[in-house]
C-alpha cells in the first residue's frame, strides 16, 4: 500500500472529526512523504481535504447523485439549521483551464491559495521534504525571497500580502510577505508550535493556533491574532479548546471547539470571545475550516460530508460530496476534496488530453486555482492551473 492510500484509509476510519493530532501531525508527515516519493501536489489546504486530494482520481465521481444547480449567480439554498438543502436547475457550465507559468529553475510546484480578486495566487515548490514559496501576480510568477530551510506560503489577500510558515531547524514561525520583504510574526514569550497554517483577511489580520512545545492534540492551545502591520501576537479570549482556521473581513474567526483533541462543534467567534455554534444535523458533529463573506465551510461527521453555513442566518446546507469543505467564496462556492461545488453541484474543471483537474481554492470572481494530474491511476503533479468559471 502506498503512503497516500494508507493516509486516506486511516483518515476515513475516523468516525468523528479528525483530532488535532491527525490534522497537524499525521497529514503533514504523510503529505511530505507523498511529495518526496511520488511528487504529488496538494499543499496548503486544511489537512483532511488535502489528504483526500492526494489520492483522488475517483474524487470527481464521489459527488455521486449531486443536487441540481441554481441559475448562474444564485446563492446556495439552505434548508434550515439541520437540513440538507438542494437547488433545482441546470448543471453549471464547465470551467476553462489555463496553465500557470513557473519561476525559472522550479519544477514540482503546486498552487496553495488565491486572493478574493483572483489577481494573486500562492503556491510552493517541493524539494525533498521542504517547501519553496511562489507568488503569482496577474499570472506572472515570482519565487519569494524568504529565508529558511522550509518555507511554505499558505494564503494571500487582495493587497498581495502573503502569509505562511517557516521551519528552520528547531525554529518554527509564521511570516508575512509584503512589498518585497518578509517579516517574522512573533509569538508570545516561550516556545510555541503553530498549526496548521495561517489565514489572512483583506485588512491583513493574520490568525493561527499555537500550543506550547512538547504538547500535542491542542493541549493548552491558544488562538493568536496579528493585526494588520503588527508583528506582536494578541491572544484571543476564546474558550479552552477553541481552534481557529480562518478569519473573515469583519474579524469573525471560524473554527471548532475541541474536547480531548477531537472536534465537538463548529463555531464562529468575534474577537471578544463571543461565540455562535454552527448547526449540525442530529447525531453529527462539525468543524469549520474556511470562511468568506457570509459563508463558512467545513465538515460533518460521521457522514464525512462537506458543510456550508450561512453565517448571517445560521442555516446549514449539507453538500453531497466526500470530505470536508476547505475553501469558499462570497457566493458560497465550495472546494471540497478537489471538487468545485457551485450551488451544490460539482463543476466540470475542463482539462485536455485525459488529465484530471483538482481544485484547491476559489476567488470571489470565479477564478479557481488548483493542479493538474495526468490520466490513469498515477498521482504525478502536472503543475498548477487556474480555471475561469
N, C-alpha and C positions, 0 to 999 in steps of 0.2 A: 504493500500500500504506500503511495507516495505521501509526501508531507502535507500537501494541500488537502487530499481526500481524508487523511487522518484528522486534520484540523476540523474539517467540515463535520465529520462523523461525531467528534467529541462535542462540538457546539450544538448539533441537532439533538443530542441526547439530553440536553439540559431542558427540563420541563418548566423552568421558571426563568425570568430574565437573567442573563448571564451575570455572574458575580463580577465584582470589580477586579478580582484576580484574573478571571478569564479575559476581560476586556483589556487590561493593561499589561498582562504578562504573557499568557498563552498565545494570544493573537499576534502581539508584537514579535515574539520569538518565532512563531510559526511563519509569519509573513516574511521575516528576514531570511529564514531558511529557504522559503519558496523562491524569493528573489534570487538568492545566491545560487541555488541549484538548478532552477528552471527559467530564470529571467522573467518571472511573472510580474505583472504590474498591478498594483491595487492600493497604493499608499494613500493615506490622508483621510479616509472616512472613519466613521465610528466603527469599532472593531468587528462587531458581528457581521455587518454588511460587507466590510472589507474581506472577511474570511470567506463569505459566500461568493464574492466577486472572483476570488482566486480559483474557484472550481467550477465555473459555470458554463459549459456550452449549453446545458439544458435550462439555464436560468430564464431565457427569454420565453420558454414554454411553460414555466411554472405559474404564470399568471392564469393559466387554465381557463375556466369559464368566467372570463372577466366581465364586468358590467359594461354596458354600452356607454358611450361618451356623450357629454353635453355638447351643444354647439360651440364652435370656436369662441374663446373669450369668456365662456361661462365659468363660474366657480363650482367646485365640487359641492354636491348636495349631501349634507349630513342628515341622518335620520334620528336625531335625538342623542341624549347623553350616552346611551349604551347601544345605539343602533349600528347597523352595518349599511350605511347609505349607498345608494346606487343612483346613476343617472341614465337617461334613455335618449340616445341619438346615434348618429353615425360614428364610426370609428374615426379617431383623429388622423389627419393627414400625416404621411411619413416625413421624417426629418432628413435633410440632405447633408452629407458629410464634407468636411474639409480637413486636410492634414495640417497639423501644427509643425512648423519647422523647428529643428533642434539647434542649440548652440554648437559652434564648431568643436569637434572632438568628443561630443557626448553621444551615447548610443542608447542605453537601456533607460529610457525616460518615460514617465507616466504623469498624466495630469492629476492634480490633487484637489483643486478648487477653482471657483470662478467668482468674480465680484458681481454685485447685483446688476450693474450696467452691461456686463458682458465684455467690457474693454480689457480687463486684466484677468489673466489665468496664471495659476501657480502649479508647479509640479516638481518632480525630483528625479534625478538620475540615481540609479543604484549601482554602486561599485563595491563588490564583495558584500559585506554586511552593512555598509554605510550609505548615507544619502548625500546628494549634492543638489542644492536648490536652484530652481529655474523660475523666472518671471517672464511672461509674455505680455507685451503692451501693444494693443492693436495688432496682434498676430506676430509681432517681432520678438524673438527670444533673447533673453539675457541670463547668463549664469551669474547668480548673485554672489558678491564677494563677502561671504560670511565665513569667519574662521572657526574651525573646529574639526575634529575627526569625522563626525557625522552631523550634518545639518539638514534638517527636514522642514521644509516650508509647508504649512497646512492650510492657510486661509489668506484671503486678501480682500480689502474693502474697495469702495468706489473711488477712493482717492489714491489707490495704488499702494496703500500701506499693507505690507505683508507681515505675517507672524509665523513662528514655528519653534522648533526645539533644537537645541544643540546638545550633543553628547560628546564629551572630550575627556577621556579617561574617567575619573570619578566625578567630573563636573557634569551637571545636567541643569539646563536652564532654558527659559523662554527668551526669544529675541524678537525685536521689532525691526523691520527693514523699511526705511523711509527716506526719500530724497537722496538715494545713493549711499546711505550709511546704515550699518547695523548697530543696534543698541541692546545691551543686555538688560532685561527686566528683572529687578531684584526681588527675591522672596524675603519674608520676614527673617529675623535672626534665627540661626540654627541650620540644620541640614534637612533639606526637603526633596522629596521625589514628586515631580509634577506629572500629571496624566489627564486624559490620554493624549489630548492635543489642544493648543489654544484656539479660541474663537475670537473674532473681532467684528464689531459693528461699524456702521457708516461713520460715526463720530470718531472712531479709533479706540474705543474702550475694548480692553482685552480681558478675557476670563478663562480660568483653568482651575483644576483641582490640585491640591497638594497634600501629601501625607508625610509625617516625619520619616526620615530614612530609617530603614530597618523594620518599619511596619508594613503590613500587607492587607489586602482586602478592603482598603479605605479606612482602616482603623485610625481614629483621631484625625481624620482628614478635614481640611478646610477648603473653602472656595475663595480664590484670590481674584481681585479685580485691579487692573492697572487702568486708571482713567487716561483719556487721550493725552499724549505727550508726557505722561508721568513715567518714571522708572521705579517708583516705590509702590509696592502692593498694598492694597487695602483688603482686610479680611471681611467678607460679607457676613452679616449676622444671621446666618441661616441655621436651621435646626441641625442637631447631631445626625450624621448620616446623609446629609444633603450633598449631592454631586451635581455640578453644572456642566452642560455640554454645549450650550450656545447662549448668545446674548442678542436681543433684538435692538432696533434703533431707539426704542423708548426706554431701554435699560432693563427690560424684563429678562430674567435668567431662567432658562428652561433646562430641566434635567430630571432627576429621580431621587427619591428617598430610599436609602439602603438600610437594611437591617441584617446584621451578621454577614455582611459582604454581598448580599443579594438584594436586587431592587424590589421594593414592595409597592411603589406607586410613582406615576409620573407627576411632575409638579412644574408650575411656573411661579417664580418668586419675584417680588420687587426688591430693590436694594436696601430696604429697611427690614427685610426678612419676612414680610407678609406673603404667605403662600396660597396658591389655589391648586387643589388637587385636580389633575386632569382625569376625565372619566375613563372607566374601563368596564367592559361587559361583566356581568356576574360570573364569578368563578375565574376571572383572569386578572393578572397583574400587568403593569405597564411601565415603560420608561420612555422619556422624551429625549431625543438625540439632536434635533435641529429645529430652528425656528426662523421665520422671516415674515415681517408684517404681522397679519392677523393669524398666521398659520404656524403650527408646530407638527412635527412628525416624529415617529419612533416606532415602538413595537408593543405587541400584546403576547402574553404567554399564559397557558401552554400552547395556544393555537399557532404561535410564531408568525402572526400576521403583521403586516405593516399597518400603522395607525396614522390618521390625520385628524388633528384637533383644530377647531376654530377658537383661538384664544379670546376673541371678543364675546362669543356666545356660549362657549363651553362645549359645543356639540362635537361629537366624535363620529368619524367615518372609518369603518374597518375596510382596509384595502385588500383585494383578493390577490395577493402575491406573497411569496415566501420571503421571510427575512424582514427585519425592521426597516422603516424608512430612515435614511441618514442624510437627506438633503431635501429642501423645499424652497419654493419661491413665493412671491407675494400673490400669485394667482392660485396657489395651492397645488401646483405641480410637484410631484414627489419622485425622488430617486430612491429605489429600494432594490438591493441586491443586483445592481447593474441594469435594472429596468427603469425607464422613464414612464411614470403614470400621469396621464393628463385627464382630469375629470373622471378618475377611476379606471381608465382604460390604458393598457400598455401601448406605447407609441413605437412604431417601427423606426429604428435608427438605421437608415439605409447604409449598406456597405457593399463595395464592389467585390467581385471575384470570390464569393463564398465566405468572405470574412464575417466576423461577428463584432458588433459594436456594443460596448458596455459603458453605461452612463456612470459618472461619478458625482456630478453636481449640475445645477441648472440656474441660470441667471433670471432676473425679472423680465428680461427682454426675450426670453425663449431660446437663448443660446445654451446648448448642452455641451458639457465637456466630459470626456472620458477616454477610453482607449480602444484600440482595435486588436483583434486576435485573428490569426489565420483560421480557416475552416478545419474541420476534423476535430479530433479529440485532444490535440495539443493545447498547451496553455502558454505558448510563447506570446511575448508582447510585440505587437507590430507598430507601436508608437502611439502618441497622444493624438486625439481627434477632437474636433468640435462639430456639432450639428446645428443647423439653423431650423428651428421648428416654428 
